[in-house]
């Protein structure tokens, strides 16, 4: 980066060598840049010894080489500038837990901000795989599955993301007790939330026994368990300690019924 000056044409003419290679010859800053105007040159170089070497040599006695600033930007093996790479796409599985057989929908770019040229390879951990961006998989056997997504571009791997999926036996809850699922409705509000969330259950006999909050990677970040004699149809949980973002709230009733909803935390 350099700037030109008025009436300076021919007064700053020089050559530039970087890493021993000529990159600019008879370069006249004042002829190329208007007075007070910033002139930027971008040059790709390869540094093999860990030290960048630049040499400026004057032309025709005009011994005034000029460099106001320079920036070094590393370029990785994929051809992407490392300080300009997009963040890894936001992956999510929904639902992340439930009784089997469990159909789970995966999103390879929840926010819709990832590079559209990215390619995906999902390994669901149950012997199945997919190359779709937003695949669906049915987990038939109980267990905890580590679903891995390998994301690349032009055949070059860029990211590896992991989402956890938990599948229970259809006839048992997490503690091995028999479950009789019943249709219930659970309202969650406010949503978005910043300090607390209310859960209200609509059912003649069911009561809220446990609430779990998961992040987008399927990691358990909070568990709320009221005392057994305090089970009720409404429950308030604090979300003060959660960072802004998207979470999943799993509500479990005293009979083992489970409900999963998305929760947005704002700050």
C-alpha positions in Angstrom: 0.0 0.0 0.0 1.4 3.4 -1.0 0.1 6.9 -1.9 0.9 9.2 -4.8 1.8 12.9 -4.6 1.1 15.8 -6.9 3.7 16.5 -9.5 5.7 13.5 -8.5 5.7 11.5 -11.7 9.1 10.1 -12.5 10.4 10.9 -9.0 9.7 7.5 -7.4 10.5 4.8 -9.9 11.8 1.5 -8.6 11.8 -2.3 -8.9 10.4 -4.7 -6.4 11.7 -8.2 -5.8 10.0 -10.6 -3.3 11.7 -13.8 -2.4 14.2 -13.2 -5.1 11.6 -12.9 -7.9 10.8 -9.6 -9.7 7.2 -8.6 -9.1 7.2 -5.0 -10.1 9.5 -3.4 -12.8 10.1 0.4 -13.3 7.2 1.0 -11.0 6.2 4.7 -10.8 3.9 5.2 -7.9 3.1 8.9 -8.7 2.2 8.1 -12.2 -0.2 5.3 -11.2 -1.8 6.9 -8.2 -3.6 10.2 -8.0 -2.3 12.6 -5.3 -3.3 11.4 -1.8 -4.8 8.3 -3.3 -4.0 4.9 -1.8 -2.6 2.4 -4.3 -2.7 -1.3 -3.4 -0.9 -4.1 -5.1 -1.7 -7.8 -4.3 1.1 -10.2 -5.1 1.1 -14.0 -4.5 4.4 -15.4 -3.2 5.6 -18.6 -1.7 7.8 -18.5 1.4 9.8 -21.6 2.0 12.2 -20.6 4.8 9.7 -18.9 7.2 11.1 -15.4 6.3 9.6 -13.0 3.8 12.3 -11.0 1.9 11.4 -7.9 -0.1 13.9 -5.7 -2.0 13.4 -2.2 -3.5 15.9 -0.9 -6.0 15.7 2.6 -7.5 15.5 3.3 -11.3 17.2 6.1 -13.1 18.5 7.9 -10.1 15.1 8.5 -8.6 16.1 6.9 -5.3 12.8 7.2 -3.4 11.1 3.8 -3.1 7.9 4.1 -1.2 6.0 1.6 0.9 3.3 2.9 3.4 2.2 -0.5 4.7 1.9 -4.2 3.8 -0.2 -7.1 4.9 0.6 -10.7 4.7 -2.3 -13.1 4.2 -1.7 -16.8 4.5 -3.4 -18.9 1.8 -4.1 -22.5 2.8 -4.0 -25.7 0.6 -7.6 -25.2 -0.6 -6.7 -21.8 -2.2 -8.8 -19.9 0.4 -7.4 -17.0 2.2 -7.4 -18.0 5.9 -8.6 -14.7 7.2 -11.4 -14.7 4.7 -12.7 -18.2 5.0 -16.3 -18.6 6.0 -17.0 -20.1 9.4 -17.8 -23.8 9.5 -21.5 -24.4 8.5 -23.9 -24.8 11.4 -25.0 -28.5 11.6 -28.0 -29.7 13.5 -30.0 -32.9 14.0 -33.7 -32.9 14.9 -34.7 -34.7 17.0 -31.4 -35.5 18.8 -33.0 -38.1 21.1 -36.1 -40.3 21.2 -37.4 -43.8 21.1 -36.5 -46.1 18.2 -37.0 -46.4 15.4 -36.1 -42.7 15.3 -36.2 -40.7 12.1 -33.7 -37.8 12.3 -33.5 -34.9 9.9 -30.0 -33.4 9.5 -29.3 -29.9 8.3 -25.9 -29.2 6.8 -26.3 -25.4 7.0 -28.9 -24.3 9.4 -28.3 -20.6 9.0 -28.0 -20.7 5.2 -24.7 -18.8 5.3 -22.2 -21.5 4.2 -20.5 -21.6 0.8 -23.0 -23.3 -1.6 -20.1 -25.2 -3.3 -19.3 -27.2 -0.2 -19.7 -30.9 -0.4 -20.9 -33.2 2.4 -20.4 -36.7 3.5 -22.4 -37.9 6.5 -21.5 -41.1 8.5 -24.4 -41.8 10.7 -22.6 -44.4 12.9 -25.1 -47.1 12.2 -23.6 -48.4 8.9 -25.5 -45.8 6.8 -24.0 -42.8 5.0 -25.2 -39.9 2.8 -23.7 -37.3 0.5 -26.7 -35.1 0.7 -26.5 -31.7 2.3 -29.7 -32.2 4.4 -30.1 -36.0 4.7 -32.6 -38.0 6.7 -31.7 -41.2 8.6 -33.7 -43.7 10.6 -32.0 -45.2 13.6 -33.6 -48.6 14.3 -31.5 -49.8 17.2 -31.2 -48.3 20.7 -27.8 -46.6 21.4 -25.8 -43.4 21.3 -24.7 -42.6 17.8 -21.8 -40.3 16.9 -22.8 -38.8 13.6 -19.8 -37.3 11.7 -20.1 -34.9 8.8 -17.0 -34.4 6.6 -17.3 -31.1 4.7 -15.0 -30.1 1.8 -14.7 -28.1 -1.4 -13.3 -29.2 -4.7 -12.3 -32.5 -3.1 -10.3 -30.8 -0.3 -11.5 -31.5 3.3 -12.2 -28.4 5.3 -14.2 -29.3 8.4 -15.3 -32.3 10.4 -18.4 -31.8 12.6 -20.0 -34.2 15.0 -23.6 -34.5 16.2 -24.7 -36.9 18.9 -28.0 -38.8 18.5 -29.5 -40.9 21.3 -32.0 -43.7 20.6 -33.9 -45.5 23.4 -35.7 -48.7 23.4 -39.3 -48.1 22.2 -40.8 -49.7 25.3 -38.4 -48.2 27.9 -37.4 -44.8 29.1 -33.8 -43.8 29.8 -33.9 -45.5 33.2 -35.2 -48.8 31.9 -38.7 -48.3 33.2 -41.8 -49.1 31.1 -43.2 -46.1 29.1 -46.8 -45.6 28.0 -46.7 -42.7 25.6 -49.7 -40.4 25.6 -50.5 -37.4 23.4 -49.7 -34.3 25.4 -49.2 -30.6 24.4 -46.3 -28.6 26.0 -46.2 -24.8 25.4 -42.8 -23.0 25.8 -42.7 -19.2 26.3 -41.2 -16.7 25.9 -39.3 -17.7 22.8 -36.9 -16.0 22.0 -35.9 -15.7 25.7 -33.1 -14.1 27.6 -33.6 -14.8 31.4 -36.2 -17.5 31.9 -38.5 -19.9 30.0 -41.9 -21.2 31.1 -43.1 -24.7 30.2 -46.8 -25.5 30.5 -48.2 -29.0 29.9 -51.8 -29.6 28.7 -52.9 -33.1 29.8 -55.2 -34.4 32.5 -52.7 -36.6 34.3 -49.1 -36.0 32.9 -46.7 -33.8 34.9 -43.3 -32.4 34.0 -40.6 -34.5 35.6 -37.3 -33.3 33.9 -36.1 -30.7 31.4 -32.9 -30.9 29.4 -31.3 -28.3 27.2 -29.0 -29.3 24.3 -26.8 -27.2 22.1 -26.8 -27.5 18.3 -24.1 -30.2 18.5 -26.3 -32.4 20.6 -24.3 -31.8 23.8 -26.3 -31.6 27.0 -25.7 -28.2 28.6 -28.3 -28.1 31.4 -30.6 -30.4 33.3 -33.5 -29.4 35.5 -35.1 -32.0 37.8 -37.8 -30.9 40.3 -38.3 -32.9 43.4 -40.8 -35.7 42.9 -43.3 -34.1 45.2 -43.0 -30.9 43.2 -43.9 -32.4 39.8 -46.5 -30.1 38.1 -48.0 -29.1 34.8 -45.9 -25.9 34.7 -42.2 -25.3 35.2 -39.9 -22.2 35.0 -36.3 -22.7 34.1 -33.5 -20.1 34.1 -31.5 -19.5 30.9 -29.3 -16.7 32.2 -26.2 -18.8 31.8 -26.7 -19.6 28.1 -24.9 -17.8 25.4 -27.0 -16.3 22.6 -27.9 -18.9 20.0 -30.2 -21.8 19.2 -30.9 -24.6 21.6 -33.2 -27.6 21.9 -35.3 -28.1 25.0 -36.4 -31.7 25.8 -39.3 -32.0 28.3 -39.9 -35.4 30.0 -43.1 -36.2 31.8 -43.5 -38.5 34.8 -44.7 -41.4 32.5 -41.7 -41.0 30.1 -43.3 -38.9 27.3 -40.8 -36.7 25.7 -41.2 -33.5 23.8 -38.4 -31.6 21.9 -38.7 -27.9 20.9 -36.3 -25.2 19.6 -35.3 -22.3 21.8 -33.7 -19.1 20.8 -31.6 -17.2 23.3 -31.0 -13.5 22.8 -28.6 -11.2 24.5 
